[in-house]
Amino acid sequence: MITVHDPAIANMDAARLSRIGDVNRRYVAENKLPGFVSLVARKGKIVHIDTCGYRSREHQLPYEQDTIVRIYSMTKPIASVALLMLWERSLFDLTDPVDAYLPEFKDVMVYAGGELEKPDSQITIQQLLTHTAGLSYGSFDEPNPHPVDAMYDAANLFDRATCASTEELVKKIAALPLKYHPGTKWHYSMATDVVGRLVEVFSGQTLADFVDQQICQPLGMVDSAFHIDPAKTDRFASLYLVTPDDPMALRDEGPTSRYLPPSTVHSGGAGMVSTIHDYYLFASCLLNKGTLNGQRILGRKTVERMQQNHIAPALLPIGFEMSAPMEGTGFGLGVGVTMDPSRTGQMGSIGDYGWGGYAETICIIDPVEEMIAINMTQCIPSSAYPIRSQFRTAVYQALT
């Protein structure tokens, strides 16, 4: 069990912290989300952890503190940290063109006005880390997809059975045209999958091995990986899907999940599973400027560089297709960054950072308040309910 400290020692109100559980339980009671595990820590002390609902509704298995979940895009900060660790070894510069290391990108074209044309500039490594490289993620079932998004859909990039390796996956990405000229727009994409491939090129290891040996093992993240250990299947949560006919249709059951067998394709953008405590350890390392329990993963200046906004004013506000712009929010090296809380419409601090995952997981790291807040469930898509902003409110209103 995780040790929970008296919130008062970290200047947080215990009664107000309980509102986090109230919010989560409301979603469970309304049959909107299956269950949750949440955690808040401040000044190095865990002051709140709560579970509710079921990790498997079909088998009435409750969420536990050690429930394993698909973190999807919360893999992105981990893969980005892996690449930054290699940057610290002076193996490359962030401004280097990607095609210097991945030659498959040398002939990449841009789809513009119905025609293919050469990009105005080469994709850089920094643009991959900041989602300004011009790549796409596909349409996500938009009714009238952009032609490039339709090409991504047709390439079936999320079906790992169609690729033998991460290298092959990235070559398939490079064979598709860019949606935008590099550096001209923030567009969420499979750029972090390319980041993961660069980790392999620079380290000589698979992404899974590098992350395990250089991040997970040193930090004690014992349940974080790119697949599920067969001995841990009973702790793996099922995944649910919001549909017009069913608010929680079973999408991927824990004991029979596609995450069970080890894969040779490791998605730096969305491929990992983890627990709330494991991810807390990773977030703690970042909050502590790259070190945890005597293990230094990144240098202090690297972490500072990571959590700064790297998006030019002309490209702000950032935002997802078919969604409202994310006013007041920028993007660093693999993480979203709050630039102006008054414009976000949410609770927060200038400079708080983190990211979420497609199955409605979220991590907030706040250097101003010395605080980490994480909420995890397993239901897609993440845009179905405003749980993230409500979680932020419930966390920040508990500060005294």
Secondary structure, DSSP 8 states (H G I E B T S, - for coil): ------GGGGTB-HHHHHHHHHHHHHHHHTTSS-EEEEEEEETTEEEEEEEEEEEETTTTEE--TT-BEE-GGGHHHHHHHHHHHHHTTTS--TTSBGGGT-GGGTT--EEETTEEE--SS--BHHHHHHT-SS-----TT-SS--HHHHHHHHHTTT-GGG-SSHHHHHHHHHTS-BSS-TTS-----THHHHHHHHHHHHHSS-HHHHHIIIIIHHHT-TT-BSS--GGGGGGB--EEE--SS-TTEEEE-GGG-TTSS--S---TTT--EE-HHHHHHHHHHHHTTSEETTEE-S-HHHHHHHTS--S-GGG-SB--TTS--BTTEEE-SSSEEES-HHHHTS---TT-EEEEETTTEEEEEETTTTEEEEEE--EE-TTSS-HHHHHHHHHHTTB-
